[in-house]
Amino acid sequence: MLKITETISIEDWELTESFIRSSGPGGQNVNKVETAVELRFEAERSPNLPPAVKTRLRRLAGRRWTKDGAIVLQVQDTRTQTRNRELARERLAELIRQATIKPKPRIATKPTLGSKRRRLAAKTQRAEVKTLRGAVKDTE
């Protein structure tokens, strides 16, 4: 069981781990040992996540969200399988924690009278600069 918050925890049956060969440096060992971890979490079918959290999680996951509603995380940071496994679970927990935070609604405000006047003054000054760039007339 993976505990996310006081109210949200993920059961082991919702997580699927598969191990693949890691890319990058590692010497002769890299071709023999499967140290990279691919963690798959069935988020859409999870009974422990509220619908609002699932919606925010889909947006946060981005390309890691599959068509069938699962989150796939690949971790190959370290040379040990157990540490990569821990990192994958930590990243999933952090992603779900971020999805639990409800965004603050934006309150539309009107511009102040002073800001309107400053904007218009800047526009007239800029227009004046541009008109002075015209062709120079010979006074003689």
mmCIF file of the C-alpha atoms, coordinates in Angstrom:
data_MODEL
# 
_entry.id   MODEL 
# 
loop_
_atom_site.group_PDB 
_atom_site.id 
_atom_site.type_symbol 
_atom_site.label_atom_id 
_atom_site.label_alt_id 
_atom_site.label_comp_id 
_atom_site.label_asym_id 
_atom_site.label_entity_id 
_atom_site.label_seq_id 
_atom_site.pdbx_PDB_ins_code 
_atom_site.Cartn_x 
_atom_site.Cartn_y 
_atom_site.Cartn_z 
_atom_site.occupancy 
_atom_site.B_iso_or_equiv 
_atom_site.pdbx_formal_charge 
_atom_site.auth_seq_id 
_atom_site.auth_comp_id 
_atom_site.auth_asym_id 
_atom_site.auth_atom_id 
_atom_site.pdbx_PDB_model_num 
ATOM 1   C CA . MET A 1 1   ? 0.000   0.000  0.000   1.00 0.00 ? 1   MET A CA 1 
ATOM 2   C CA . LEU A 1 2   ? 1.322   3.435  -1.011  1.00 0.00 ? 2   LEU A CA 1 
ATOM 3   C CA . LYS A 1 3   ? 0.118   6.237  1.283   1.00 0.00 ? 3   LYS A CA 1 
ATOM 4   C CA . ILE A 1 4   ? -0.264  9.591  -0.483  1.00 0.00 ? 4   ILE A CA 1 
ATOM 5   C CA . THR A 1 5   ? -2.195  11.747 2.011   1.00 0.00 ? 5   THR A CA 1 
ATOM 6   C CA . GLU A 1 6   ? -4.277  11.049 5.115   1.00 0.00 ? 6   GLU A CA 1 
ATOM 7   C CA . THR A 1 7   ? -7.322  10.314 2.958   1.00 0.00 ? 7   THR A CA 1 
ATOM 8   C CA . ILE A 1 8   ? -5.744  8.883  -0.216  1.00 0.00 ? 8   ILE A CA 1 
ATOM 9   C CA . SER A 1 9   ? -3.782  5.645  -0.409  1.00 0.00 ? 9   SER A CA 1 
ATOM 10  C CA . ILE A 1 10  ? -3.087  3.374  -3.365  1.00 0.00 ? 10  ILE A CA 1 
ATOM 11  C CA . GLU A 1 11  ? -3.493  -0.378 -3.157  1.00 0.00 ? 11  GLU A CA 1 
ATOM 12  C CA . ASP A 1 12  ? -0.823  -2.717 -4.501  1.00 0.00 ? 12  ASP A CA 1 
ATOM 13  C CA . TRP A 1 13  ? -3.147  -4.195 -7.151  1.00 0.00 ? 13  TRP A CA 1 
ATOM 14  C CA . GLU A 1 14  ? -3.413  -0.774 -8.816  1.00 0.00 ? 14  GLU A CA 1 
ATOM 15  C CA . LEU A 1 15  ? 0.354   -0.653 -9.434  1.00 0.00 ? 15  LEU A CA 1 
ATOM 16  C CA . THR A 1 16  ? 2.203   -2.754 -11.999 1.00 0.00 ? 16  THR A CA 1 
ATOM 17  C CA . GLU A 1 17  ? 5.993   -2.774 -12.130 1.00 0.00 ? 17  GLU A CA 1 
ATOM 18  C CA . SER A 1 18  ? 8.084   -4.088 -14.967 1.00 0.00 ? 18  SER A CA 1 
ATOM 19  C CA . PHE A 1 19  ? 11.845  -3.973 -15.227 1.00 0.00 ? 19  PHE A CA 1 
ATOM 20  C CA . ILE A 1 20  ? 13.692  -3.090 -18.404 1.00 0.00 ? 20  ILE A CA 1 
ATOM 21  C CA . ARG A 1 21  ? 17.311  -2.602 -19.371 1.00 0.00 ? 21  ARG A CA 1 
ATOM 22  C CA . SER A 1 22  ? 18.569  0.838  -18.593 1.00 0.00 ? 22  SER A CA 1 
ATOM 23  C CA . SER A 1 23  ? 20.239  3.007  -21.221 1.00 0.00 ? 23  SER A CA 1 
ATOM 24  C CA . GLY A 1 24  ? 23.391  5.030  -20.682 1.00 0.00 ? 24  GLY A CA 1 
ATOM 25  C CA . PRO A 1 25  ? 26.676  4.245  -18.944 1.00 0.00 ? 25  PRO A CA 1 
ATOM 26  C CA . GLY A 1 26  ? 27.150  1.198  -16.773 1.00 0.00 ? 26  GLY A CA 1 
ATOM 27  C CA . GLY A 1 27  ? 29.856  -0.888 -18.371 1.00 0.00 ? 27  GLY A CA 1 
ATOM 28  C CA . GLN A 1 28  ? 29.338  -4.559 -19.107 1.00 0.00 ? 28  GLN A CA 1 
ATOM 29  C CA . ASN A 1 29  ? 26.642  -4.725 -16.445 1.00 0.00 ? 29  ASN A CA 1 
ATOM 30  C CA . VAL A 1 30  ? 24.221  -2.539 -18.430 1.00 0.00 ? 30  VAL A CA 1 
ATOM 31  C CA . ASN A 1 31  ? 23.582  -5.257 -21.027 1.00 0.00 ? 31  ASN A CA 1 
ATOM 32  C CA . LYS A 1 32  ? 22.811  -7.959 -18.467 1.00 0.00 ? 32  LYS A CA 1 
ATOM 33  C CA . VAL A 1 33  ? 20.845  -6.391 -15.599 1.00 0.00 ? 33  VAL A CA 1 
ATOM 34  C CA . GLU A 1 34  ? 17.364  -4.904 -15.884 1.00 0.00 ? 34  GLU A CA 1 
ATOM 35  C CA . THR A 1 35  ? 17.659  -1.972 -13.483 1.00 0.00 ? 35  THR A CA 1 
ATOM 36  C CA . ALA A 1 36  ? 15.233  0.526  -15.034 1.00 0.00 ? 36  ALA A CA 1 
ATOM 37  C CA . VAL A 1 37  ? 11.679  0.474  -13.660 1.00 0.00 ? 37  VAL A CA 1 
ATOM 38  C CA . GLU A 1 38  ? 8.453   1.102  -15.547 1.00 0.00 ? 38  GLU A CA 1 
ATOM 39  C CA . LEU A 1 39  ? 5.686   1.815  -13.027 1.00 0.00 ? 39  LEU A CA 1 
ATOM 40  C CA . ARG A 1 40  ? 2.107   1.718  -14.293 1.00 0.00 ? 40  ARG A CA 1 
ATOM 41  C CA . PHE A 1 41  ? -0.760  3.101  -12.209 1.00 0.00 ? 41  PHE A CA 1 
ATOM 42  C CA . GLU A 1 42  ? -4.348  2.534  -13.350 1.00 0.00 ? 42  GLU A CA 1 
ATOM 43  C CA . ALA A 1 43  ? -5.531  6.014  -12.351 1.00 0.00 ? 43  ALA A CA 1 
ATOM 44  C CA . GLU A 1 44  ? -8.838  6.043  -14.237 1.00 0.00 ? 44  GLU A CA 1 
ATOM 45  C CA . ARG A 1 45  ? -10.028 2.808  -12.585 1.00 0.00 ? 45  ARG A CA 1 
ATOM 46  C CA . SER A 1 46  ? -8.739  3.684  -9.120  1.00 0.00 ? 46  SER A CA 1 
ATOM 47  C CA . PRO A 1 47  ? -11.540 3.746  -6.527  1.00 0.00 ? 47  PRO A CA 1 
ATOM 48  C CA . ASN A 1 48  ? -9.346  5.698  -4.092  1.00 0.00 ? 48  ASN A CA 1 
ATOM 49  C CA . LEU A 1 49  ? -9.032  8.883  -6.180  1.00 0.00 ? 49  LEU A CA 1 
ATOM 50  C CA . PRO A 1 50  ? -11.857 11.446 -6.266  1.00 0.00 ? 50  PRO A CA 1 
ATOM 51  C CA . PRO A 1 51  ? -13.010 12.532 -9.753  1.00 0.00 ? 51  PRO A CA 1 
ATOM 52  C CA . ALA A 1 52  ? -11.628 16.075 -9.341  1.00 0.00 ? 52  ALA A CA 1 
ATOM 53  C CA . VAL A 1 53  ? -8.191  14.705 -8.472  1.00 0.00 ? 53  VAL A CA 1 
ATOM 54  C CA . LYS A 1 54  ? -8.309  12.390 -11.513 1.00 0.00 ? 54  LYS A CA 1 
ATOM 55  C CA . THR A 1 55  ? -9.049  15.346 -13.784 1.00 0.00 ? 55  THR A CA 1 
ATOM 56  C CA . ARG A 1 56  ? -6.170  17.422 -12.398 1.00 0.00 ? 56  ARG A CA 1 
ATOM 57  C CA . LEU A 1 57  ? -3.898  14.360 -12.475 1.00 0.00 ? 57  LEU A CA 1 
ATOM 58  C CA . ARG A 1 58  ? -4.598  13.838 -16.175 1.00 0.00 ? 58  ARG A CA 1 
ATOM 59  C CA . ARG A 1 59  ? -3.526  17.423 -16.895 1.00 0.00 ? 59  ARG A CA 1 
ATOM 60  C CA . LEU A 1 60  ? -0.404  17.151 -14.728 1.00 0.00 ? 60  LEU A CA 1 
ATOM 61  C CA . ALA A 1 61  ? 0.675   13.783 -16.134 1.00 0.00 ? 61  ALA A CA 1 
ATOM 62  C CA . GLY A 1 62  ? 0.655   15.017 -19.734 1.00 0.00 ? 62  GLY A CA 1 
ATOM 63  C CA . ARG A 1 63  ? 2.331   12.505 -22.067 1.00 0.00 ? 63  ARG A CA 1 
ATOM 64  C CA . ARG A 1 64  ? 2.679   9.973  -19.256 1.00 0.00 ? 64  ARG A CA 1 
ATOM 65  C CA . TRP A 1 65  ? -1.124  9.488  -19.283 1.00 0.00 ? 65  TRP A CA 1 
ATOM 66  C CA . THR A 1 66  ? -2.112  6.671  -21.659 1.00 0.00 ? 66  THR A CA 1 
ATOM 67  C CA . LYS A 1 67  ? -5.302  6.349  -23.699 1.00 0.00 ? 67  LYS A CA 1 
ATOM 68  C CA . ASP A 1 68  ? -6.681  3.687  -21.368 1.00 0.00 ? 68  ASP A CA 1 
ATOM 69  C CA . GLY A 1 69  ? -6.318  5.976  -18.317 1.00 0.00 ? 69  GLY A CA 1 
ATOM 70  C CA . ALA A 1 70  ? -3.054  4.776  -16.800 1.00 0.00 ? 70  ALA A CA 1 
ATOM 71  C CA . ILE A 1 71  ? 0.035   6.719  -15.751 1.00 0.00 ? 71  ILE A CA 1 
ATOM 72  C CA . VAL A 1 72  ? 3.343   5.226  -16.873 1.00 0.00 ? 72  VAL A CA 1 
ATOM 73  C CA . LEU A 1 73  ? 6.549   6.376  -15.159 1.00 0.00 ? 73  LEU A CA 1 
ATOM 74  C CA . GLN A 1 74  ? 9.986   5.225  -16.283 1.00 0.00 ? 74  GLN A CA 1 
ATOM 75  C CA . VAL A 1 75  ? 12.894  5.653  -13.861 1.00 0.00 ? 75  VAL A CA 1 
ATOM 76  C CA . GLN A 1 76  ? 16.498  4.758  -14.651 1.00 0.00 ? 76  GLN A CA 1 
ATOM 77  C CA . ASP A 1 77  ? 18.350  7.300  -12.518 1.00 0.00 ? 77  ASP A CA 1 
ATOM 78  C CA . THR A 1 78  ? 20.404  4.926  -10.411 1.00 0.00 ? 78  THR A CA 1 
ATOM 79  C CA . ARG A 1 79  ? 22.245  1.671  -11.080 1.00 0.00 ? 79  ARG A CA 1 
ATOM 80  C CA . THR A 1 80  ? 20.183  -0.345 -8.617  1.00 0.00 ? 80  THR A CA 1 
ATOM 81  C CA . GLN A 1 81  ? 16.736  -1.742 -9.236  1.00 0.00 ? 81  GLN A CA 1 
ATOM 82  C CA . THR A 1 82  ? 15.492  -1.198 -5.690  1.00 0.00 ? 82  THR A CA 1 
ATOM 83  C CA . ARG A 1 83  ? 16.418  2.507  -5.647  1.00 0.00 ? 83  ARG A CA 1 
ATOM 84  C CA . ASN A 1 84  ? 14.809  3.084  -9.052  1.00 0.00 ? 84  ASN A CA 1 
ATOM 85  C CA . ARG A 1 85  ? 11.689  1.364  -7.721  1.00 0.00 ? 85  ARG A CA 1 
ATOM 86  C CA . GLU A 1 86  ? 11.594  3.674  -4.688  1.00 0.00 ? 86  GLU A CA 1 
ATOM 87  C CA . LEU A 1 87  ? 12.116  6.736  -6.894  1.00 0.00 ? 87  LEU A CA 1 
ATOM 88  C CA . ALA A 1 88  ? 9.255   5.719  -9.204  1.00 0.00 ? 88  ALA A CA 1 
ATOM 89  C CA . ARG A 1 89  ? 6.867   5.306  -6.257  1.00 0.00 ? 89  ARG A CA 1 
ATOM 90  C CA . GLU A 1 90  ? 7.984   8.651  -4.763  1.00 0.00 ? 90  GLU A CA 1 
ATOM 91  C CA . ARG A 1 91  ? 7.438   10.442 -8.081  1.00 0.00 ? 91  ARG A CA 1 
ATOM 92  C CA . LEU A 1 92  ? 3.975   8.937  -8.458  1.00 0.00 ? 92  LEU A CA 1 
ATOM 93  C CA . ALA A 1 93  ? 3.064   9.958  -4.908  1.00 0.00 ? 93  ALA A CA 1 
ATOM 94  C CA . GLU A 1 94  ? 4.324   13.521 -5.505  1.00 0.00 ? 94  GLU A CA 1 
ATOM 95  C CA . LEU A 1 95  ? 2.358   13.757 -8.769  1.00 0.00 ? 95  LEU A CA 1 
ATOM 96  C CA . ILE A 1 96  ? -0.850  12.680 -7.004  1.00 0.00 ? 96  ILE A CA 1 
ATOM 97  C CA . ARG A 1 97  ? -0.141  15.097 -4.119  1.00 0.00 ? 97  ARG A CA 1 
ATOM 98  C CA . GLN A 1 98  ? 0.120   17.956 -6.614  1.00 0.00 ? 98  GLN A CA 1 
ATOM 99  C CA . ALA A 1 99  ? -3.210  16.888 -8.139  1.00 0.00 ? 99  ALA A CA 1 
ATOM 100 C CA . THR A 1 100 ? -4.920  17.038 -4.735  1.00 0.00 ? 100 THR A CA 1 
ATOM 101 C CA . ILE A 1 101 ? -4.198  20.774 -4.440  1.00 0.00 ? 101 ILE A CA 1 
ATOM 102 C CA . LYS A 1 102 ? -7.236  22.665 -5.685  1.00 0.00 ? 102 LYS A CA 1 
ATOM 103 C CA . PRO A 1 103 ? -6.233  25.689 -7.807  1.00 0.00 ? 103 PRO A CA 1 
ATOM 104 C CA . LYS A 1 104 ? -7.268  29.072 -6.509  1.00 0.00 ? 104 LYS A CA 1 
ATOM 105 C CA . PRO A 1 105 ? -9.946  30.646 -8.751  1.00 0.00 ? 105 PRO A CA 1 
ATOM 106 C CA . ARG A 1 106 ? -8.870  33.815 -10.513 1.00 0.00 ? 106 ARG A CA 1 
ATOM 107 C CA . ILE A 1 107 ? -10.886 36.902 -9.671  1.00 0.00 ? 107 ILE A CA 1 
ATOM 108 C CA . ALA A 1 108 ? -11.195 39.330 -12.571 1.00 0.00 ? 108 ALA A CA 1 
ATOM 109 C CA . THR A 1 109 ? -10.353 42.921 -11.643 1.00 0.00 ? 109 THR A CA 1 
ATOM 110 C CA . LYS A 1 110 ? -10.780 46.202 -13.509 1.00 0.00 ? 110 LYS A CA 1 
ATOM 111 C CA . PRO A 1 111 ? -7.769  48.385 -14.326 1.00 0.00 ? 111 PRO A CA 1 
ATOM 112 C CA . THR A 1 112 ? -7.451  51.504 -12.161 1.00 0.00 ? 112 THR A CA 1 
ATOM 113 C CA . LEU A 1 113 ? -8.046  54.971 -13.552 1.00 0.00 ? 113 LEU A CA 1 
ATOM 114 C CA . GLY A 1 114 ? -4.372  55.843 -13.068 1.00 0.00 ? 114 GLY A CA 1 
ATOM 115 C CA . SER A 1 115 ? -3.210  52.785 -15.019 1.00 0.00 ? 115 SER A CA 1 
ATOM 116 C CA . LYS A 1 116 ? -5.597  53.652 -17.879 1.00 0.00 ? 116 LYS A CA 1 
ATOM 117 C CA . ARG A 1 117 ? -4.222  57.206 -18.032 1.00 0.00 ? 117 ARG A CA 1 
ATOM 118 C CA . ARG A 1 118 ? -0.596  55.992 -17.938 1.00 0.00 ? 118 ARG A CA 1 
ATOM 119 C CA . ARG A 1 119 ? -1.308  53.535 -20.787 1.00 0.00 ? 119 ARG A CA 1 
ATOM 120 C CA . LEU A 1 120 ? -2.910  56.218 -22.944 1.00 0.00 ? 120 LEU A CA 1 
ATOM 121 C CA . ALA A 1 121 ? -0.084  58.685 -22.213 1.00 0.00 ? 121 ALA A CA 1 
ATOM 122 C CA . ALA A 1 122 ? 2.482   56.061 -23.242 1.00 0.00 ? 122 ALA A CA 1 
ATOM 123 C CA . LYS A 1 123 ? 0.519   55.387 -26.441 1.00 0.00 ? 123 LYS A CA 1 
ATOM 124 C CA . THR A 1 124 ? 0.420   59.069 -27.430 1.00 0.00 ? 124 THR A CA 1 
ATOM 125 C CA . GLN A 1 125 ? 4.117   59.479 -26.662 1.00 0.00 ? 125 GLN A CA 1 
ATOM 126 C CA . ARG A 1 126 ? 4.967   56.424 -28.775 1.00 0.00 ? 126 ARG A CA 1 
ATOM 127 C CA . ALA A 1 127 ? 2.757   57.736 -31.632 1.00 0.00 ? 127 ALA A CA 1 
ATOM 128 C CA . GLU A 1 128 ? 4.577   61.064 -31.484 1.00 0.00 ? 128 GLU A CA 1 
ATOM 129 C CA . VAL A 1 129 ? 7.970   59.334 -31.734 1.00 0.00 ? 129 VAL A CA 1 
ATOM 130 C CA . LYS A 1 130 ? 6.773   57.401 -34.775 1.00 0.00 ? 130 LYS A CA 1 
ATOM 131 C CA . THR A 1 131 ? 5.419   60.504 -36.551 1.00 0.00 ? 131 THR A CA 1 
ATOM 132 C CA . LEU A 1 132 ? 8.790   62.229 -36.087 1.00 0.00 ? 132 LEU A CA 1 
ATOM 133 C CA . ARG A 1 133 ? 10.405  59.384 -38.011 1.00 0.00 ? 133 ARG A CA 1 
ATOM 134 C CA . GLY A 1 134 ? 8.808   60.583 -41.253 1.00 0.00 ? 134 GLY A CA 1 
ATOM 135 C CA . ALA A 1 135 ? 10.621  62.135 -44.171 1.00 0.00 ? 135 ALA A CA 1 
ATOM 136 C CA . VAL A 1 136 ? 12.699  65.228 -43.332 1.00 0.00 ? 136 VAL A CA 1 
ATOM 137 C CA . LYS A 1 137 ? 11.556  68.385 -45.168 1.00 0.00 ? 137 LYS A CA 1 
ATOM 138 C CA . ASP A 1 138 ? 14.201  70.770 -46.467 1.00 0.00 ? 138 ASP A CA 1 
ATOM 139 C CA . THR A 1 139 ? 13.549  74.304 -45.094 1.00 0.00 ? 139 THR A CA 1 
ATOM 140 C CA . GLU A 1 140 ? 15.693  76.141 -47.685 1.00 0.00 ? 140 GLU A CA 1 
# 
